[in-house]
Amino acid sequence: MADRPRVLVFAGSARSGSLNRKLARAAAAALERHGLEVTLADLRDYPMPIYDGDLEASAGMPETARAFKNLVRAHDALAIASPEYNGSFAALLKNAIDWASRPEPGEPHLAAFQRKKALIMAASPSQYGGQRGLRHLRELLGMMRVEVLPGQLALGAAGEAFDSQGSLARPEDRAAMDRLAEDLAHALKAGTVAAA
């Protein structure tokens, strides 16, 4: 791990007005304030077909999927802002993770995700803030050997949570984001994530 741990921040939505893209930007700013090196990525820049084993067998991994996988591999941690669709996380996010998880010749299983740490968050117009989707995302990442911070941010009533510049408007949301950023910085420096 480098002197300044590297965090890949992205949202599981490509919609231009996405609340979760705003949340990802807010997270990137908070993580930078805590001394972490941040890359803010946009899944719109990595269009991938729906994962299909026959496609992979015939044509290999798409270049956009390989580029995203290499981005994941190059960072020490992930910070994911995940929209909730029908009580779970978005297909766009799952598809990106599915492609990035695929081993290439000579690689161990889940090579890009092993020993990674993660901060997860969601923004939703509902009062629950995407908590159900975060539960599923936590389970998926844990199965993939990613250490997920026990804390998370479920930003409810998110349509009113950002100011005109896209920053978090409510003091309690800013404080919660700051705590998570601090927790991830400590976890990366210590090399471990505390149990929930």
N, CA and C atoms as an extended XYZ file, in Angstrom:
588
Properties=species:S:1:pos:R:3:atomname:S:1:resname:S:1:resid:I:1 pbc="F F F"
N         0.839       -1.178        0.000 N   MET     1
C         0.000        0.000        0.000 CA  MET     1
C         0.882        1.237        0.000 C   MET     1
N         0.573        2.223       -0.782 N   ALA     2
C         1.350        3.443       -0.874 CA  ALA     2
C         1.203        4.249        0.407 C   ALA     2
N         2.071        5.289        0.569 N   ASP     3
C         1.986        6.162        1.729 CA  ASP     3
C         0.601        6.784        1.849 C   ASP     3
N         0.039        7.198        0.741 N   ARG     4
C        -1.338        7.695        0.736 CA  ARG     4
C        -2.226        6.625        0.126 C   ARG     4
N        -3.018        5.944        0.929 N   PRO     5
C        -3.892        4.906        0.371 CA  PRO     5
C        -4.813        5.480       -0.693 C   PRO     5
N        -5.095        4.652       -1.700 N   ARG     6
C        -5.892        5.082       -2.845 CA  ARG     6
C        -7.302        4.506       -2.751 C   ARG     6
N        -8.287        5.371       -2.966 N   VAL     7
C        -9.690        4.961       -2.890 CA  VAL     7
C       -10.367        5.251       -4.220 C   VAL     7
N       -11.019        4.237       -4.773 N   LEU     8
C       -11.822        4.394       -5.982 CA  LEU     8
C       -13.259        4.668       -5.560 C   LEU     8
N       -13.777        5.824       -5.965 N   VAL     9
C       -15.132        6.241       -5.604 CA  VAL     9
C       -15.996        6.234       -6.865 C   VAL     9
N       -17.153        5.604       -6.781 N   PHE    10
C       -18.062        5.617       -7.933 CA  PHE    10
C       -19.489        5.338       -7.480 C   PHE    10
N       -20.421        5.722       -8.328 N   ALA    11
C       -21.833        5.476       -8.072 CA  ALA    11
C       -22.323        4.346       -8.966 C   ALA    11
N       -23.326        3.621       -8.479 N   GLY    12
C       -23.920        2.552       -9.271 CA  GLY    12
C       -25.029        3.060      -10.165 C   GLY    12
N       -24.911        4.293      -10.614 N   SER    13
C       -25.891        4.902      -11.508 CA  SER    13
C       -25.160        5.740      -12.532 C   SER    13
N       -25.660        5.751      -13.763 N   ALA    14
C       -25.074        6.577      -14.819 CA  ALA    14
C       -25.963        7.765      -15.163 C   ALA    14
N       -27.102        7.895      -14.506 N   ARG    15
C       -28.036        8.978      -14.819 CA  ARG    15
C       -27.419       10.322      -14.461 C   ARG    15
N       -27.524       11.298      -15.352 N   SER    16
C       -26.840       12.578      -15.162 CA  SER    16
C       -27.279       13.291      -13.885 C   SER    16
N       -28.557       13.201      -13.526 N   GLY    17
C       -29.038       13.862      -12.320 CA  GLY    17
C       -29.076       12.973      -11.099 C   GLY    17
N       -28.372       11.877      -11.125 N   SER    18
C       -28.435       10.874      -10.061 CA  SER    18
C       -28.038       11.435       -8.694 C   SER    18
N       -28.865       11.157       -7.693 N   LEU    19
C       -28.535       11.519       -6.322 CA  LEU    19
C       -27.305       10.772       -5.837 C   LEU    19
N       -27.127        9.550       -6.316 N   ASN    20
C       -25.970        8.762       -5.881 CA  ASN    20
C       -24.675        9.250       -6.523 C   ASN    20
N       -24.742        9.818       -7.708 N   ARG    21
C       -23.546       10.450       -8.269 CA  ARG    21
C       -23.161       11.671       -7.448 C   ARG    21
N       -24.147       12.424       -6.963 N   LYS    22
C       -23.858       13.556       -6.074 CA  LYS    22
C       -23.238       13.050       -4.768 C   LYS    22
N       -23.787       11.955       -4.256 N   LEU    23
C       -23.266       11.385       -3.011 CA  LEU    23
C       -21.829       10.906       -3.200 C   LEU    23
N       -21.525       10.307       -4.335 N   ALA    24
C       -20.152        9.865       -4.612 CA  ALA    24
C       -19.195       11.051       -4.621 C   ALA    24
N       -19.614       12.154       -5.231 N   ARG    25
C       -18.751       13.353       -5.252 CA  ARG    25
C       -18.524       13.891       -3.832 C   ARG    25
N       -19.583       13.871       -3.020 N   ALA    26
C       -19.436       14.324       -1.632 CA  ALA    26
C       -18.487       13.411       -0.861 C   ALA    26
N       -18.578       12.118       -1.108 N   ALA    27
C       -17.678       11.164       -0.451 CA  ALA    27
C       -16.232       11.398       -0.884 C   ALA    27
N       -16.020       11.627       -2.168 N   ALA    28
C       -14.660       11.874       -2.667 CA  ALA    28
C       -14.045       13.071       -1.958 C   ALA    28
N       -14.811       14.141       -1.799 N   ALA    29
C       -14.300       15.335       -1.119 CA  ALA    29
C       -13.958       15.033        0.336 C   ALA    29
N       -14.822       14.279        1.019 N   ALA    30
C       -14.572       13.945        2.425 CA  ALA    30
C       -13.334       13.067        2.574 C   ALA    30
N       -13.174       12.105        1.692 N   LEU    31
C       -12.019       11.209        1.758 CA  LEU    31
C       -10.719       11.970        1.504 C   LEU    31
N       -10.757       12.912        0.578 N   GLU    32
C        -9.566       13.735        0.319 CA  GLU    32
C        -9.215       14.566        1.546 C   GLU    32
N       -10.219       15.080        2.237 N   ARG    33
C        -9.954       15.866        3.457 CA  ARG    33
C        -9.266       15.023        4.525 C   ARG    33
N        -9.463       13.717        4.467 N   HIS    34
C        -8.839       12.825        5.443 CA  HIS    34
C        -7.530       12.222        4.925 C   HIS    34
N        -6.960       12.836        3.906 N   GLY    35
C        -5.618       12.489        3.462 CA  GLY    35
C        -5.507       11.305        2.527 C   GLY    35
N        -6.626       10.857        1.971 N   LEU    36
C        -6.593        9.728        1.056 CA  LEU    36
C        -6.500       10.218       -0.383 C   LEU    36
N        -5.854        9.429       -1.223 N   GLU    37
C        -5.794        9.739       -2.652 CA  GLU    37
C        -7.031        9.153       -3.309 C   GLU    37
N        -7.786        9.990       -3.990 N   VAL    38
C        -9.106        9.595       -4.492 CA  VAL    38
C        -9.160        9.648       -6.017 C   VAL    38
N        -9.750        8.611       -6.597 N   THR    39
C       -10.122        8.611       -8.010 CA  THR    39
C       -11.633        8.534       -8.068 C   THR    39
N       -12.262        9.547       -8.664 N   LEU    40
C       -13.716        9.549       -8.825 CA  LEU    40
C       -14.028        9.057      -10.230 C   LEU    40
N       -14.618        7.874      -10.311 N   ALA    41
C       -14.911        7.258      -11.609 CA  ALA    41
C       -16.405        7.346      -11.900 C   ALA    41
N       -16.730        7.233      -13.176 N   ASP    42
C       -18.120        7.291      -13.634 CA  ASP    42
C       -18.371        6.040      -14.481 C   ASP    42
N       -19.316        5.205      -14.070 N   LEU    43
C       -19.584        3.978      -14.828 CA  LEU    43
C       -20.045        4.265      -16.245 C   LEU    43
N       -20.521        5.480      -16.493 N   ARG    44
C       -20.892        5.866      -17.858 CA  ARG    44
C       -19.666        5.801      -18.791 C   ARG    44
N       -18.480        5.983      -18.240 N   ASP    45
C       -17.252        5.931      -19.040 CA  ASP    45
C       -16.783        4.502      -19.310 C   ASP    45
N       -17.467        3.524      -18.725 N   TYR    46
C       -17.083        2.109      -18.879 CA  TYR    46
C       -18.302        1.286      -19.301 C   TYR    46
N       -18.883        1.573      -20.459 N   PRO    47
C       -20.060        0.800      -20.885 CA  PRO    47
C       -19.691       -0.659      -21.141 C   PRO    47
N       -20.473       -1.557      -20.578 N   MET    48
C       -20.197       -2.991      -20.703 CA  MET    48
C       -21.476       -3.721      -21.081 C   MET    48
N       -21.349       -4.751      -21.898 N   PRO    49
C       -22.533       -5.582      -22.149 CA  PRO    49
C       -22.913       -6.336      -20.880 C   PRO    49
N       -24.148       -6.777      -20.800 N   ILE    50
C       -24.543       -7.648      -19.692 CA  ILE    50
C       -23.648       -8.879      -19.720 C   ILE    50
N       -23.143       -9.260      -18.532 N   TYR    51
C       -22.216      -10.397      -18.496 CA  TYR    51
C       -22.860      -11.638      -19.106 C   TYR    51
N       -22.111      -12.291      -19.986 N   ASP    52
C       -22.565      -13.485      -20.699 CA  ASP    52
C       -21.339      -14.381      -20.878 C   ASP    52
N       -21.384      -15.563      -20.291 N   GLY    53
C       -20.252      -16.473      -20.378 CA  GLY    53
C       -19.887      -16.848      -21.800 C   GLY    53
N       -20.891      -16.960      -22.682 N   ASP    54
C       -20.596      -17.279      -24.079 CA  ASP    54
C       -19.849      -16.134      -24.754 C   ASP    54
N       -20.253      -14.903      -24.453 N   LEU    55
C       -19.553      -13.747      -25.001 CA  LEU    55
C       -18.114      -13.706      -24.506 C   LEU    55
N       -17.929      -13.944      -23.227 N   GLU    56
C       -16.572      -13.952      -22.665 CA  GLU    56
C       -15.732      -15.043      -23.319 C   GLU    56
N       -16.316      -16.228      -23.520 N   ALA    57
C       -15.578      -17.341      -24.115 CA  ALA    57
C       -15.197      -17.060      -25.569 C   ALA    57
N       -16.070      -16.373      -26.303 N   SER    58
C       -15.809      -16.159      -27.724 CA  SER    58
C       -14.974      -14.912      -28.006 C   SER    58
N       -15.157      -13.879      -27.202 N   ALA    59
C       -14.493      -12.601      -27.501 CA  ALA    59
C       -13.596      -12.104      -26.372 C   ALA    59
N       -13.593      -12.802      -25.245 N   GLY    60
C       -12.791      -12.345      -24.115 CA  GLY    60
C       -13.475      -11.205      -23.379 C   GLY    60
N       -12.755      -10.649      -22.432 N   MET    61
C       -13.299       -9.544      -21.647 CA  MET    61
C       -13.320       -8.268      -22.481 C   MET    61
N       -14.448       -7.551      -22.520 N   PRO    62
C       -14.470       -6.278      -23.246 CA  PRO    62
C       -13.433       -5.312      -22.689 C   PRO    62
N       -12.886       -4.475      -23.541 N   GLU    63
C       -11.837       -3.554      -23.111 CA  GLU    63
C       -12.325       -2.619      -22.014 C   GLU    63
N       -13.587       -2.190      -22.085 N   THR    64
C       -14.100       -1.300      -21.037 CA  THR    64
C       -14.180       -2.021      -19.691 C   THR    64
N       -14.550       -3.292      -19.713 N   ALA    65
C       -14.589       -4.080      -18.483 CA  ALA    65
C       -13.188       -4.280      -17.928 C   ALA    65
N       -12.230       -4.550      -18.808 N   ARG    66
C       -10.840       -4.715      -18.372 CA  ARG    66
C       -10.310       -3.412      -17.770 C   ARG    66
N       -10.646       -2.285      -18.392 N   ALA    67
C       -10.193       -0.991      -17.874 CA  ALA    67
C       -10.759       -0.733      -16.482 C   ALA    67
N       -12.050       -1.057      -16.288 N   PHE    68
C       -12.647       -0.866      -14.968 CA  PHE    68
C       -12.025       -1.830      -13.957 C   PHE    68
N       -11.813       -3.048      -14.353 N   LYS    69
C       -11.180       -4.025      -13.461 CA  LYS    69
C        -9.796       -3.554      -13.044 C   LYS    69
N        -9.023       -3.035      -13.984 N   ASN    70
C        -7.683       -2.538      -13.659 CA  ASN    70
C        -7.750       -1.351      -12.713 C   ASN    70
N        -8.793       -0.536      -12.853 N   LEU    71
C        -8.990        0.589      -11.947 CA  LEU    71
C        -9.263        0.081      -10.531 C   LEU    71
N       -10.118       -0.915      -10.413 N   VAL    72
C       -10.390       -1.517       -9.101 CA  VAL    72
C        -9.100       -2.073       -8.509 C   VAL    72
N        -8.361       -2.806       -9.309 N   ARG    73
C        -7.130       -3.447       -8.842 CA  ARG    73
C        -6.104       -2.429       -8.340 C   ARG    73
N        -6.066       -1.256       -8.966 N   ALA    74
C        -5.047       -0.249       -8.658 CA  ALA    74
C        -5.321        0.530       -7.370 C   ALA    74
N        -6.448        0.278       -6.717 N   HIS    75
C        -6.812        1.029       -5.518 CA  HIS    75
C        -6.868        0.119       -4.301 C   HIS    75
N        -6.679        0.711       -3.138 N   ASP    76
C        -6.687       -0.036       -1.879 CA  ASP    76
C        -8.091       -0.216       -1.322 C   ASP    76
N        -9.000        0.656       -1.736 N   ALA    77
C       -10.356        0.621       -1.186 CA  ALA    77
C       -11.348        1.139       -2.214 C   ALA    77
N       -12.602        0.811       -1.968 N   LEU    78
C       -13.715        1.264       -2.807 CA  LEU    78
C       -14.680        2.057       -1.940 C   LEU    78
N       -15.259        3.100       -2.509 N   ALA    79
C       -16.359        3.822       -1.876 CA  ALA    79
C       -17.475        3.859       -2.903 C   ALA    79
N       -18.552        3.145       -2.613 N   ILE    80
C       -19.614        2.932       -3.596 CA  ILE    80
C       -20.908        3.583       -3.124 C   ILE    80
N       -21.456        4.447       -3.970 N   ALA    81
C       -22.774        5.039       -3.727 CA  ALA    81
C       -23.772        4.265       -4.580 C   ALA    81
N       -24.640        3.519       -3.924 N   SER    82
C       -25.481        2.561       -4.631 CA  SER    82
C       -26.952        2.949       -4.606 C   SER    82
N       -27.550        3.191       -5.764 N   PRO    83
C       -28.995        3.400       -5.770 CA  PRO    83
C       -29.722        2.109       -5.407 C   PRO    83
N       -30.939        2.251       -4.917 N   GLU    84
C       -31.763        1.086       -4.598 CA  GLU    84
C       -32.900        1.002       -5.603 C   GLU    84
N       -32.952       -0.121       -6.318 N   TYR    85
C       -34.032       -0.374       -7.267 CA  TYR    85
C       -34.795       -1.607       -6.796 C   TYR    85
N       -36.068       -1.452       -6.514 N   ASN    86
C       -36.903       -2.582       -6.092 CA  ASN    86
C       -36.284       -3.363       -4.936 C   ASN    86
N       -35.736       -2.629       -3.978 N   GLY    87
C       -35.232       -3.252       -2.766 CA  GLY    87
C       -33.849       -3.848       -2.860 C   GLY    87
N       -33.132       -3.617       -3.957 N   SER    88
C       -31.776       -4.141       -4.072 CA  SER    88
C       -30.921       -3.121       -4.820 C   SER    88
N       -29.667       -3.472       -5.064 N   PHE    89
C       -28.800       -2.538       -5.776 CA  PHE    89
C       -29.011       -2.666       -7.280 C   PHE    89
N       -28.503       -1.698       -8.027 N   ALA    90
C       -28.793       -1.583       -9.454 CA  ALA    90
C       -28.058       -2.624      -10.297 C   ALA    90
N       -28.696       -3.014      -11.397 N   ALA    91
C       -28.084       -3.974      -12.333 CA  ALA    91
C       -26.787       -3.422      -12.917 C   ALA    91
N       -26.714       -2.115      -13.143 N   LEU    92
C       -25.484       -1.515      -13.681 CA  LEU    92
C       -24.303       -1.797      -12.762 C   LEU    92
N       -24.511       -1.635      -11.466 N   LEU    93
C       -23.451       -1.885      -10.490 CA  LEU    93
C       -23.091       -3.367      -10.443 C   LEU    93
N       -24.095       -4.220      -10.404 N   LYS    94
C       -23.835       -5.669      -10.355 CA  LYS    94
C       -23.079       -6.127      -11.589 C   LYS    94
N       -23.436       -5.596      -12.745 N   ASN    95
C       -22.772       -6.000      -13.982 CA  ASN    95
C       -21.307       -5.581      -13.990 C   ASN    95
N       -21.025       -4.369      -13.519 N   ALA    96
C       -19.630       -3.912      -13.453 CA  ALA    96
C       -18.821       -4.794      -12.510 C   ALA    96
N       -19.409       -5.143      -11.374 N   ILE    97
C       -18.726       -6.021      -10.421 CA  ILE    97
C       -18.538       -7.414      -11.019 C   ILE    97
N       -19.561       -7.919      -11.704 N   ASP    98
C       -19.461       -9.246      -12.314 CA  ASP    98
C       -18.302       -9.307      -13.312 C   ASP    98
N       -18.210       -8.329      -14.202 N   TRP    99
C       -17.120       -8.332      -15.182 CA  TRP    99
C       -15.772       -8.183      -14.488 C   TRP    99
N       -15.671       -7.270      -13.511 N   ALA   100
C       -14.385       -7.039      -12.841 CA  ALA   100
C       -13.945       -8.239      -12.019 C   ALA   100
N       -14.880       -9.110      -11.675 N   SER   101
C       -14.535      -10.296      -10.873 CA  SER   101
C       -13.991      -11.441      -11.712 C   SER   101
N       -14.120      -11.352      -13.034 N   ARG   102
C       -13.744      -12.483      -13.880 CA  ARG   102
C       -12.227      -12.642      -13.944 C   ARG   102
N       -11.722      -13.870      -13.717 N   PRO   103
C       -10.273      -14.094      -13.791 CA  PRO   103
C        -9.796      -14.153      -15.234 C   PRO   103
N        -8.648      -13.585      -15.466 N   GLU   104
C        -7.994      -13.713      -16.762 CA  GLU   104
C        -6.899      -14.760      -16.627 C   GLU   104
N        -6.318      -15.222      -17.731 N   PRO   105
C        -5.331      -16.302      -17.652 CA  PRO   105
C        -4.221      -16.009      -16.636 C   PRO   105
N        -3.992      -16.985      -15.758 N   GLY   106
C        -2.930      -16.860      -14.764 CA  GLY   106
C        -3.314      -16.095      -13.513 C   GLY   106
N        -4.555      -15.614      -13.443 N   GLU   107
C        -5.002      -14.838      -12.290 CA  GLU   107
C        -5.743      -15.712      -11.295 C   GLU   107
N        -5.581      -15.444       -9.993 N   PRO   108
C        -6.439      -16.135       -9.023 CA  PRO   108
C        -7.859      -15.584       -9.071 C   PRO   108
N        -8.778      -16.337       -8.500 N   HIS   109
C       -10.184      -15.939       -8.432 CA  HIS   109
C       -10.310      -14.634       -7.655 C   HIS   109
N       -11.124      -13.707       -8.147 N   LEU   110
C       -11.415      -12.425       -7.487 CA  LEU   110
C       -10.165      -11.582       -7.250 C   LEU   110
N        -9.196      -11.662       -8.150 N   ALA   111
C        -7.908      -10.986       -7.962 CA  ALA   111
C        -8.052       -9.486       -7.745 C   ALA   111
N        -8.967       -8.840       -8.451 N   ALA   112
C        -9.085       -7.386       -8.353 CA  ALA   112
C        -9.703       -6.939       -7.031 C   ALA   112
N       -10.373       -7.858       -6.313 N   PHE   113
C       -11.096       -7.474       -5.103 CA  PHE   113
C       -10.432       -7.932       -3.807 C   PHE   113
N        -9.519       -8.867       -3.882 N   GLN   114
C        -8.924       -9.420       -2.672 CA  GLN   114
C        -8.194       -8.346       -1.876 C   GLN   114
N        -8.395       -8.390       -0.563 N   ARG   115
C        -7.749       -7.479        0.390 CA  ARG   115
C        -8.170       -6.024        0.219 C   ARG   115
N        -9.270       -5.786       -0.475 N   LYS   116
C        -9.805       -4.430       -0.583 CA  LYS   116
C       -10.691       -4.130        0.630 C   LYS   116
N       -10.788       -2.857        0.933 N   LYS   117
C       -11.726       -2.393        1.934 CA  LYS   117
C       -12.789       -1.568        1.220 C   LYS   117
N       -13.944       -1.411        1.837 N   ALA   118
C       -15.020       -0.674        1.159 CA  ALA   118
C       -15.863        0.108        2.144 C   ALA   118
N       -16.305        1.239        1.672 N   LEU   119
C       -17.289        2.094        2.332 CA  LEU   119
C       -18.508        2.073        1.415 C   LEU   119
N       -19.692        1.803        1.981 N   ILE   120
C       -20.889        1.772        1.141 CA  ILE   120
C       -21.898        2.809        1.634 C   ILE   120
N       -22.643        3.354        0.674 N   MET   121
C       -23.607        4.407        0.979 CA  MET   121
C       -24.682        4.393       -0.087 C   MET   121
N       -25.790        5.036        0.225 N   ALA   122
C       -26.894        5.122       -0.734 CA  ALA   122
C       -27.661        6.410       -0.487 C   ALA   122
N       -28.203        6.963       -1.546 N   ALA   123
C       -29.091        8.117       -1.461 CA  ALA   123
C       -30.418        7.729       -2.099 C   ALA   123
N       -31.507        8.032       -1.412 N   SER   124
C       -32.825        7.658       -1.913 CA  SER   124
C       -33.844        8.724       -1.540 C   SER   124
N       -34.832        8.962       -2.404 N   PRO   125
C       -35.913        9.883       -2.035 CA  PRO   125
C       -36.734        9.377       -0.848 C   PRO   125
N       -36.702        8.063       -0.595 N   SER   126
C       -37.494        7.505        0.502 CA  SER   126
C       -36.839        7.827        1.845 C   SER   126
N       -37.596        7.646        2.919 N   GLN   127
C       -37.076        7.923        4.256 CA  GLN   127
C       -36.043        6.882        4.690 C   GLN   127
N       -36.028        5.719        4.034 N   TYR   128
C       -35.128        4.643        4.458 CA  TYR   128
C       -33.736        4.754        3.853 C   TYR   128
N       -33.565        5.605        2.861 N   GLY   129
C       -32.238        5.891        2.344 CA  GLY   129
C       -31.537        4.767        1.620 C   GLY   129
N       -32.277        3.786        1.118 N   GLY   130
C       -31.630        2.701        0.377 CA  GLY   130
C       -31.029        1.610        1.247 C   GLY   130
N       -31.493        1.475        2.477 N   GLN   131
C       -30.903        0.504        3.407 CA  GLN   131
C       -31.022       -0.943        2.925 C   GLN   131
N       -32.130       -1.284        2.275 N   ARG   132
C       -32.299       -2.676        1.826 CA  ARG   132
C       -31.274       -3.021        0.752 C   ARG   132
N       -31.064       -2.104       -0.177 N   GLY   133
C       -30.062       -2.342       -1.201 CA  GLY   133
C       -28.658       -2.438       -0.627 C   GLY   133
N       -28.367       -1.629        0.399 N   LEU   134
C       -27.039       -1.683        1.021 CA  LEU   134
C       -26.814       -3.023        1.719 C   LEU   134
N       -27.863       -3.588        2.288 N   ARG   135
C       -27.720       -4.905        2.921 CA  ARG   135
C       -27.278       -5.944        1.893 C   ARG   135
N       -27.881       -5.903        0.705 N   HIS   136
C       -27.509       -6.850       -0.350 CA  HIS   136
C       -26.098       -6.575       -0.866 C   HIS   136
N       -25.737       -5.305       -1.013 N   LEU   137
C       -24.406       -4.962       -1.492 CA  LEU   137
C       -23.339       -5.393       -0.493 C   LEU   137
N       -23.606       -5.189        0.796 N   ARG   138
C       -22.668       -5.621        1.840 CA  ARG   138
C       -22.444       -7.136        1.758 C   ARG   138
N       -23.519       -7.871        1.579 N   GLU   139
C       -23.417       -9.333        1.484 CA  GLU   139
C       -22.591       -9.749        0.269 C   GLU   139
N       -22.837       -9.112       -0.875 N   LEU   140
C       -22.092       -9.440       -2.090 CA  LEU   140
C       -20.612       -9.153       -1.925 C   LEU   140
N       -20.272       -7.967       -1.446 N   LEU   141
C       -18.860       -7.604       -1.309 CA  LEU   141
C       -18.163       -8.497       -0.285 C   LEU   141
N       -18.830       -8.818        0.806 N   GLY   142
C       -18.238       -9.703        1.801 CA  GLY   142
C       -17.938      -11.074        1.225 C   GLY   142
N       -18.833      -11.586        0.407 N   MET   143
C       -18.613      -12.873       -0.242 CA  MET   143
C       -17.406      -12.823       -1.180 C   MET   143
N       -17.119      -11.609       -1.692 N   MET   144
C       -16.003      -11.439       -2.628 CA  MET   144
C       -14.711      -11.073       -1.911 C   MET   144
N       -14.684      -11.264       -0.581 N   ARG   145
C       -13.486      -11.053        0.240 CA  ARG   145
C       -13.109       -9.589        0.385 C   ARG   145
N       -14.086       -8.723        0.252 N   VAL   146
C       -13.881       -7.299        0.505 CA  VAL   146
C       -14.297       -7.024        1.950 C   VAL   146
N       -13.448       -6.311        2.691 N   GLU   147
C       -13.773       -5.924        4.065 CA  GLU   147
C       -14.602       -4.639        4.015 C   GLU   147
N       -15.854       -4.721        4.391 N   VAL   148
C       -16.761       -3.576        4.329 CA  VAL   148
C       -16.837       -2.922        5.702 C   VAL   148
N       -16.677       -1.595        5.753 N   LEU   149
C       -16.817       -0.879        7.020 CA  LEU   149
C       -18.144       -1.230        7.674 C   LEU   149
N       -18.172       -1.395        8.987 N   PRO   150
C       -19.449       -1.688        9.640 CA  PRO   150
C       -20.441       -0.539        9.525 C   PRO   150
N       -19.958        0.693        9.516 N   GLY   151
C       -20.838        1.844        9.342 CA  GLY   151
C       -21.156        2.070        7.874 C   GLY   151
N       -22.275        2.723        7.618 N   GLN   152
C       -22.664        3.053        6.248 CA  GLN   152
C       -23.526        4.307        6.301 C   GLN   152
N       -23.743        4.923        5.154 N   LEU   153
C       -24.601        6.105        5.092 CA  LEU   153
C       -25.793        5.792        4.210 C   LEU   153
N       -26.987        5.816        4.800 N   ALA   154
C       -28.237        5.642        4.060 CA  ALA   154
C       -28.942        6.991        4.105 C   ALA   154
N       -28.809        7.739        3.030 N   LEU   155
C       -29.263        9.128        2.969 CA  LEU   155
C       -30.721        9.184        2.520 C   LEU   155
N       -31.625        9.348        3.468 N   GLY   156
C       -33.047        9.425        3.159 CA  GLY   156
C       -33.470       10.825        2.755 C   GLY   156
N       -34.641       10.931        2.147 N   ALA   157
C       -35.154       12.212        1.657 CA  ALA   157
C       -34.064       12.958        0.901 C   ALA   157
N       -33.369       12.229        0.037 N   ALA   158
C       -32.154       12.752       -0.591 CA  ALA   158
C       -32.415       13.833       -1.625 C   ALA   158
N       -33.658       13.982       -2.049 N   GLY   159
C       -33.973       15.063       -2.970 CA  GLY   159
C       -33.734       16.434       -2.360 C   GLY   159
N       -33.753       16.504       -1.023 N   GLU   160
C       -33.505       17.761       -0.320 CA  GLU   160
C       -32.156       17.770        0.384 C   GLU   160
N       -31.315       16.782        0.126 N   ALA   161
C       -30.078       16.618        0.891 CA  ALA   161
C       -28.875       17.364        0.319 C   ALA   161
N       -29.005       17.909       -0.889 N   PHE   162
C       -27.869       18.560       -1.539 CA  PHE   162
C       -28.191       20.015       -1.827 C   PHE   162
N       -27.170       20.864       -1.725 N   ASP   163
C       -27.364       22.271       -2.061 CA  ASP   163
C       -27.170       22.481       -3.564 C   ASP   163
N       -27.227       23.718       -3.997 N   SER   164
C       -27.162       24.007       -5.438 CA  SER   164
C       -25.806       23.677       -6.044 C   SER   164
N       -24.768       23.542       -5.214 N   GLN   165
C       -23.444       23.151       -5.707 CA  GLN   165
C       -23.238       21.635       -5.664 C   GLN   165
N       -24.245       20.898       -5.179 N   GLY   166
C       -24.133       19.443       -5.102 CA  GLY   166
C       -23.495       18.940       -3.824 C   GLY   166
N       -23.242       19.832       -2.859 N   SER   167
C       -22.669       19.424       -1.574 CA  SER   167
C       -23.785       19.013       -0.614 C   SER   167
N       -23.437       18.216        0.383 N   LEU   168
C       -24.421       17.819        1.385 CA  LEU   168
C       -24.876       19.053        2.153 C   LEU   168
N       -26.176       19.254        2.228 N   ALA   169
C       -26.724       20.476        2.827 CA  ALA   169
C       -27.002       20.346        4.318 C   ALA   169
N       -27.342       19.133        4.776 N   ARG   170
C       -27.746       18.966        6.175 CA  ARG   170
C       -26.524       18.670        7.049 C   ARG   170
N       -26.371       19.384        8.180 N   PRO   171
C       -25.198       19.174        9.046 CA  PRO   171
C       -25.035       17.725        9.494 C   PRO   171
N       -26.150       17.055        9.788 N   GLU   172
C       -26.047       15.670       10.256 CA  GLU   172
C       -25.525       14.738        9.164 C   GLU   172
N       -25.857       15.019        7.905 N   ASP   173
C       -25.347       14.201        6.801 CA  ASP   173
C       -23.858       14.455        6.585 C   ASP   173
N       -23.451       15.727        6.685 N   ARG   174
C       -22.020       16.044        6.550 CA  ARG   174
C       -21.219       15.369        7.660 C   ARG   174
N       -21.752       15.375        8.880 N   ALA   175
C       -21.058       14.747       10.001 CA  ALA   175
C       -20.957       13.233        9.803 C   ALA   175
N       -22.038       12.617        9.329 N   ALA   176
C       -22.025       11.169        9.095 CA  ALA   176
C       -21.019       10.803        8.012 C   ALA   176
N       -20.964       11.587        6.944 N   MET   177
C       -19.997       11.336        5.878 CA  MET   177
C       -18.574       11.505        6.392 C   MET   177
N       -18.360       12.521        7.204 N   ASP   178
C       -17.024       12.756        7.744 CA  ASP   178
C       -16.577       11.597        8.627 C   ASP   178
N       -17.485       11.054        9.429 N   ARG   179
C       -17.149        9.904       10.282 CA  ARG   179
C       -16.762        8.697        9.446 C   ARG   179
N       -17.530        8.445        8.379 N   LEU   180
C       -17.203        7.306        7.518 CA  LEU   180
C       -15.856        7.477        6.844 C   LEU   180
N       -15.577        8.685        6.362 N   ALA   181
C       -14.286        8.944        5.718 CA  ALA   181
C       -13.151        8.742        6.707 C   ALA   181
N       -13.351        9.214        7.924 N   GLU   182
C       -12.331        9.028        8.964 CA  GLU   182
C       -12.154        7.547        9.285 C   GLU   182
N       -13.262        6.815        9.385 N   ASP   183
C       -13.178        5.378        9.671 CA  ASP   183
C       -12.412        4.639        8.584 C   ASP   183
N       -12.664        4.976        7.321 N   LEU   184
C       -11.955        4.299        6.235 CA  LEU   184
C       -10.478        4.659        6.258 C   LEU   184
N       -10.160        5.923        6.513 N   ALA   185
C        -8.753        6.326        6.601 CA  ALA   185
C        -8.041        5.553        7.700 C   ALA   185
N        -8.674        5.420        8.864 N   HIS   186
C        -8.067        4.663        9.970 CA  HIS   186
C        -7.910        3.194        9.606 C   HIS   186
N        -8.944        2.619        8.982 N   ALA   187
C        -8.891        1.204        8.607 CA  ALA   187
C        -7.767        0.934        7.616 C   ALA   187
N        -7.581        1.829        6.667 N   LEU   188
C        -6.522        1.639        5.675 CA  LEU   188
C        -5.142        1.766        6.323 C   LEU   188
N        -4.998        2.680        7.251 N   LYS   189
C        -3.703        2.843        7.923 CA  LYS   189
C        -3.406        1.665        8.833 C   LYS   189
N        -4.474        1.132        9.479 N   ALA   190
C        -4.298        0.002       10.399 CA  ALA   190
C        -4.221       -1.322        9.656 C   ALA   190
N        -4.746       -1.354        8.421 N   GLY   191
C        -4.721       -2.590        7.632 CA  GLY   191
C        -5.883       -3.508        7.917 C   GLY   191
N        -6.872       -3.046        8.667 N   THR   192
C        -7.997       -3.907        8.992 CA  THR   192
C        -9.266       -3.080        9.184 C   THR   192
N       -10.405       -3.757        9.148 N   VAL   193
C       -11.697       -3.129        9.425 CA  VAL   193
C       -12.246       -3.761       10.687 C   VAL   193
N       -12.690       -2.934       11.630 N   ALA   194
C       -13.247       -3.447       12.877 CA  ALA   194
C       -14.530       -4.221       12.609 C   ALA   194
N       -14.783       -5.225       13.418 N   ALA   195
C       -16.023       -6.009       13.275 CA  ALA   195
C       -17.221       -5.161       13.659 C   ALA   195
N       -18.360       -5.453       13.046 N   ALA   196
C       -19.579       -4.717       13.364 CA  ALA   196
C       -20.055       -5.056       14.759 C   ALA   196
